[in-house]
Every structure is written in structure tokens, then in C-alpha cells.
Amino acid sequence: MFAHRSIITVSLLTLILIAPVARAQSTTCLQGYVWRAASPADVVCVTPQSRALVAQENSLANSRREAGPRDGVYYCLQGYVWREAYQGDTVCVIPAARDRVTRENGKASARRVGGGKEFNIRGVRTLELGMVNMRSGWDEKTYSSTCGRLDPFPGVMANMIGWGQAEIGWLGDNCFAFVMEKAVQFDRTLLDQVPSKIIKRAILTYDEVEAPNCPLVAGYNYRCWQNGEGAPEKKVNGCAVVRTPTVDWVRNGGAFNGRLPAAEGNRNGIRRVNPRTWDVTSQVSWQLVPNSMPLQAPGSPPAYRGFGLLLSGGPNLGQLTAQDNTVCLSEIQNVALEVTYEVLESGVFRPPH
């Protein structure tokens, strides 16, 4: 009996000593990820940007739900849904935010030490890279000094993405036009630790909603998504397009006024998959693995290795005339880049496709 008790005691002591270590390992995020912290117990590993979004959603929770509970439950205002990041999470968010946390929950194990530590082991791997640098820029044109356009611009529209124009008066005098953009760069810390790799696929995704406020011209009311007649319009394809910055804006961004020089996507390996998803495989491969960039045939349009990616309003300022009231300005959230790559055996060379 005494020996039996000793075995039980030792076993319990072993569990007590091991359990905290196992929990620490199971909740430690891979480099580049952090705990989401939707609640004190939420240790799902996400990008730093996603954790910032969760904190913002938590701070706005009271303003997005009914004033009082019904049968002990708080219900969301129209247009919002429960986030459901964890069981019992009734913070009210836009539907895209609930989709975001659902995706994060599904990827949780691959982002933890133990579950995802094989990011640099031979084979095909996938990582989601969070945004670590951002630069906003815009171009604007005022057609009449007396039209009363927003000054200073962009004011409350800062950090939005898209374009718009405004005409005023009974005769429809052209007044004001603008294009807004945001350059982004991603955390490549982990991928830079893989010396020999091939980028198989890179997908850029983001959530997009109508910007909250567009006071373009004093005395006139503007929706941020509206048609040329000024009527609300659902922008099914969104307002953003993806291009390639052709200058090192992270290092020298302060030297450029307005928008960054950029190359169009179809000349630089960028292809739209759906309104909020872009295939950027070639462009990301050229940036992460410089020797993968193909040689250009004589006379062909130049391709650029690029510096990060650029989310921008579709037209350029020269294409806008301010002869109607079309506005397409969006708030872009949860910008993420999912990269699938093959880790090669050290010293193995495979020519690019």
C-alpha cells in the first residue's frame, strides 16, 4: 500500500511540474504573432494588426449594441453581428470581423510554437504575414478656388483608400477631385530565416467597408459610396486596386510628396481573384527571392521588384474631371498576406518558372 501511494504521489507531482511547461509551450506564438486578447483568456495567435483591431472592437462594443438587454442578452444594432472569437463573445462587429476571427481560430495551432515550428523544415509550408509598415498618400485637385472643398484635406478621411469627385451649383460646376492610397509592407522575419526557398503562392486579402465620413464640400452631403448623381451605391467590387510601389518608401518615403510612383498590377504579376483577394505570387516572390525575377525580353514593358504593395483608388487624378459626384472611398482593415512556399534542401538550386 505504501509503495502504491508513493507511485501515485510521484505521478501527481510529475503532472504538476509538467503541466505549466506544456501550457506555456502550447500558447507561445511563433515570431511575428501575438495573443489576440479578445478576452483575458484569449491566447489565439494572430498578427499584431489583428490584435489592434480586436482592442478597437472591444472599445466600440457599447456603441454597437442595443441600449439594454432583452432576456438577459445584449443584441447588436442593425449591420453588426456577434464576433464569436470565443464561446460567449457577444462583442458586436461588422460581419467581416466575425469571418476574420473564425479564420484565425482555424489557423491557431499552426501559429504556435510546437504546432508551427516547422516553418523552416524541408517541404511545403504556409505562413500568414502581418502588416508592419504603412504609408498613406493622396493627390487632389481643386477646379475653383471658391468651391468650398474640404481644407485641409484629407481631414477626417485620413488613412482611407479610394477616390472621388464633386460638382456644385445648378450648372454642375466642377469643384474637386482626389485619389487616396496606402502602401503596406509585411513582416518577413520568419521567411528571411529560410535561406533556400521557392514562393509557390502569395495571396493578399483585406476587409473593406464604406468609409464613415466624406465631407468633401461645405454645404453639400456626400456618402462615401455614391454614384454620379449623389445617390448611395453599393460598391460590389470595392474601391481599392493593388499596385507595386517602385521606390523604397520605407526608407525614403518622406522624400516623396503625395502618392508613390507605382506600376500597374497586370505588368507586375498581380491578379485580382475577387473583390477583396489578390494573387500577388510573382511580385512577392521577386521581393523575397530576388533571383526569381525573370529576364525581360527586349522591348517588353518593364517589370519592377517593388517595395511592399500599394492599395490605391483605381483612377489617377488626370482621369477625373469633377463633372459628377461619384465617390468610392473605403476603410480597409485586416490587411494580410498568406504565403505558401517550399523549403529546399540546403544548397539545392531550382531554376525559376
N, C-alpha and C positions, 0 to 999 in steps of 0.2 A: 504494500500500500504506500509506504514511504517513497519507494522508487517511482511508483506511478505518479505521485504528487510532484516529484521532482521533475519528471518529464513534462508534465502539464505546465509547471511554473516556468521552466526554461522555454517552452514553446510560446507561452504568452509573452514572456519578456522579449523573445525574438521578434514577435509580431509588433510589439510596442516600439522596438528600436527601428524596425524596417519600415513600418507604415509611413512615418513622416518623410522618410527619404523617398519612398515611392511616390508620394503625393507631390513632393517638390519637383521630382523629375517629370511627372505627368502634366504639371501645369507650367513648366518653364518653356517660354516661347523661343522659337528659333530667332536668330538675329534678324532684325528688320520688322518683327512683330511685337505687339504689346497686348496686355489684357484689355478686353473690351470695356469692362467695368460698367455694364448697363445696370448692375446692382453690385453691392459689396462682394457677393459670391460669384460674380460672372468672370471666369478666367478663360473664356474663349479667346484664342489668339487672333488678332486682327491687325490691319495696318494702322499706323498712328492716325491717319486721316479718319478712319472709321471710328476710332475711339473719340476723336474730337466731335464727330457728328453725333455720337451717342450722348455725349455730355450736353451738346446743344439741344438735342431732342428732349432730354430729361428736364432741362431748364424751361422748355416751352410747354411742358406737359399740361399744366393747368389751363393754359390759354387755348388748348386744342380739344378740350372735353367739355361736356355739359356742366353747368354750374353746380349741380348737386347729383347725388347718386339715385338710381332707381333700383329698388330691391337690393340695396347694398352694393350696386355695381355702377361705376362711372362709365358712361358711354361717350364715344368720340363725336365731335361735331362733324357735319357732312363734309366729305372729302378726305377724312382721316380714318385710320384703322388702328387696332391694337398692334403693337410692334411684335410681341411674342418672341423676344430674344431668348427668354427662358420661361418656364411654366409660371403663369401668373403675371406676366409682364403686360400690363394694360396701358403703358405709355402710348399716347396717340401720335401717329406719324403718317406721312404720306405713304401710299401703297408701295412705292419703290423702296422705301426704307425697310418695310417688312420683308420684302424679297431679298434685300441685302443681308439682313441678319440670318435669314434662312440659309442663304448660300454660305455664310460664314460658319454657321453651325455644322454644315455638311463637310467643311474643309478643316474643322478644328483639329482633328488628330494629326493631319499632315503638317501642321504648323507648330507642333510641339516637339521639344527635344525627346527623342525616343520614337515618336511617330514619324517625324520628317527629317531625321538627322542624316538620311542618306542622300541629301541633295547633291553631294559631290562624289557619289559612288557610281561606277560604270553602269550605264543603262539610260533609259528614257525617264526624265523627271519633269515635274511641273511645279512652278513657283508663281505666286501672285506678288507682284511688286507694288508697294505703296508709293504715293507721290511724296517727294521730299523737297522739291523746289517748284516755285510758281512765280510767274511774272505776268501782270496784266498790262495791256496796252490798248490804244484806240486811235482812230482817225476821226476827224469831224470836219464838217464844212457848214458855214453859215452863209446863206444866199442873200440875206438882207440884215443890215445892222439894226433894224427896228422890229425884227420879228419876235423878240422876247423869248428866245430859246433859253434852255437851262444854262445857268452860268454861276459857278464854274461847273464844267462838265468833267467827269460823269456824275458827280454828286452821289445821291443815294443809289445810283445804278452801278457803282464801283464793283468790280470783280464779276460782273455778269458777262455773258457771251452772246453775240448776235449782231443785229443791225436794225436800222430803222430810218424813217424819213417823215417829214411833216410839211404840210402846206397849210396856209392860213388865209382867212378872209373869204369873201363871197366869190372872188375871182380865182381862188386857188393859187395864190402866190406861193412860189417855192420858198421855203424857210430854212430847213435844217436837215442834215443827214449825218449818219455816223455808222461806224463799224467797230465792234469791240471783240477782243480776243484774250486768250490766256495760254501762255506757254507753260508746259509741265515737264518735269524730269523725275525719274523714278529711282528708288533705292536699289542700286545694283550691287550692294555689298556682297551678298551671297554668290551671285553669278560671277563676280570678279574673282572669287576663290576657286573657280573651276577653270584651270588653265587650258584644257583641251575640250572643246565642246562644239556642237552644231545646233543652231537655233532651228527647231522644227516648226514652231508655230508661236505667234505672239498676237494676242487679242486685247484690244483696248475697249473698255466698257465704262459707262458712266450713267448716272441717273440725271434726268433733265425735267425740270418743271418751269412753268411760266415765272419770269422774274416778278417780284412782288410790287414794284412801283416804277412807273415810267413817266415822270413829269417833264416831258420834252419841251413844251412851250407854255409860257404863262397864259392862263385864261382858257386853256383847252384841256380836255380829259383824254388820256391815252391809256388803253390797255397795252400790256407788254406783248400780247399775242393778238394782233388785229389785222384786218385786211385793208386794202387801199381806201375803202370807204369809211374806215374807222370802226367797223363792227367787229366784235370778238370773233376770233377764228382759231380753231384747234389746229395746232401745227403738228400734224401727224409725223412728219419726218424730222421734227425738231428744228433748231436754228443753227446748230454747230456743224462745221465740217472740220476735218483733220488734215493738217498740212505739216511740212517739215521746216523748222527754223534752220536757216542756212548760216547763222552766226552763233558763236558761243555766248549765248545770253546769260548763262550762269556766271561766267567770269567777267563779261564785258557788257552786261545788259544795261548798265547805267549810261553807257555811251550812246545808246540809241533812243531817239525820241519817237513817240508814237508806236506804231506796230513794227514787229520784227520783219526783216526780209525773210521770205519763205518760198518754198517750192510747192507746186500743186501735188496732191496726193497721187494721182494716176501716173505721174512721172517718177515717183519715188517709192513704189512698192506699197502704196496704201490703198486699201479697197474697202468700201462700205459693205458690211454684211447685213445690217438692219439699222433702223434709225439711231440706235444708241450703242452699236457694236461695230468695230472696225478691225479688219485684218491688217496688221502692221508688221507682218513677219519679216519682210525683206528689210524694211527700214530699221527695225530693232536689231536684226542680225548684223547689218552694216555698222551699227553703233557699238554693239557688244563684241563683235568678231570682225575687226576692220578688214582682214584679208578675205572675207567672204564677199566683198563688194565686187561685182563683175566689171570687166573691162568694157568701156563704151565704144561702140562702133563709130568710125569717123562720120561726122555729120548728124549723129543722133542727138536728141535733146539731152542736156547734162543731167546726171543724177547726183544727189548730194548725200553724203554720210549723215549730215544733220546733227542737231543737238537737242535731244528730247523730242517732244511732239508739240504741236500747236493746235488748240481748239479755237476756231475763229468763226465769225459771221461769214456767210457764203460769198456775197459780192464784195468787190473792192469799192472804195469811195467814188472812183470815177464812173462806176456803173449806176450810181444813184443820182436822181435828178430832183428829189423832193417835190415831185409833182403829184404825189398821192400821200396817203397816211399809213402805209404799210409799216408795221413794227413786228419784229421777231427777235425778242430778247429773252434769254433763259438764264435760270440759275442752274449751274452744273454742280453736282455733288458726287461723292464716292467714285472719283476717277481711279481706275485700277488697270493694271497691265498684267495679264496672265501669260507667262512664257513657258512653253514646253521645249525642252532641249535634250540632247543626247550627250551624255558624258562619255568621252572616248578614253580608251586606254592610253596612258601617258606615252607620248612620242608617236602616236598613230596619226597620220595625216589622211584626210579625205578631201578631195577637191570639192569646191562649192558647186551646187547645181547651176 
